[in-house]
Amino acid sequence: MPSVAAKPSFRRIALAGKPNSAEVDASLAEVRRFLASRGCEVLKEGERAADLAIVVGGDGAMLAAARDLVRHRVPLVGVNLGRVGFMTDVGHHDMRAGIGAILDGQYTLEERTLLDAEVFRGKKSLVRTIALNEAVVGRGAQGRLIEFGLTIDGEFIYKLRGDGVIVATPTGSTAYALSAQGPILHPAVPAVALVPLAPHTLSARPVSVSDASVIEIEILHAQDARAHFDGVLKHDMAEGDRLVLRRSADVVRFVHPPGYRYFATLRQKLGWSELLEKPRPSS
């Protein structure tokens, strides 16, 4: 939920965006000039000592920046140049007004949960990372079905054959999980969604569980399986390997400009109709 604590001052600002893109380069230059006119110190991309990171691009750029800066507690705001942009709140044409309002202290600060993820082979840790959107266990390059077992807080839940399973945070519930018919989780809901991918049974359905749960996915049978994290990092898995997921102690901090509303964003991005019926004239 938006914080009501004292608002920090944003004076040291890092800029981030996808390299080698003329549109992004032009937008970054425009943002840089605007920040300079406001007396801000503009830092290089990836600078951890920033008060704020402004990310120019789409959700992919925002996701990469969030993963890079989360450990350093740098809040982020996105200038949307993408097609959808659930995480980028400021439109390109509204950049000066939106960023200017934030610099004036007119913003809300929202914390989003993320997952700590670790792949084990026996007792050996093979990889450890984080996931802001989702962790996915799925079939690899050969495209063959996998069989996995799901355990939550030490309790066996089910064994399933299919293309895999998505474990999505509220932020990720409007990403890959949404295309797999998973539920939309409001960011304030302390939950994660478990969404099977093309399961070979009609009884397998998405389910939401507490984000305090420890989720374990074990590969029972697969010639080719792979774990994905936010579509950024991947790691091959073999039979007997386990992916263990738990809520991270870190959080991602999003800065929202004035007028931000979560459901208004959903209506706009998902094409939901907003009924504004006018009263009918009396006869």
Summary of the structure (lengths in Angstrom):
residues: 283
radius of gyration: 20.8
end to end distance: 47.2
largest distance: 78.0
contacts: 883
relative contact order: 0.16
helix: 21%
strand: 40%
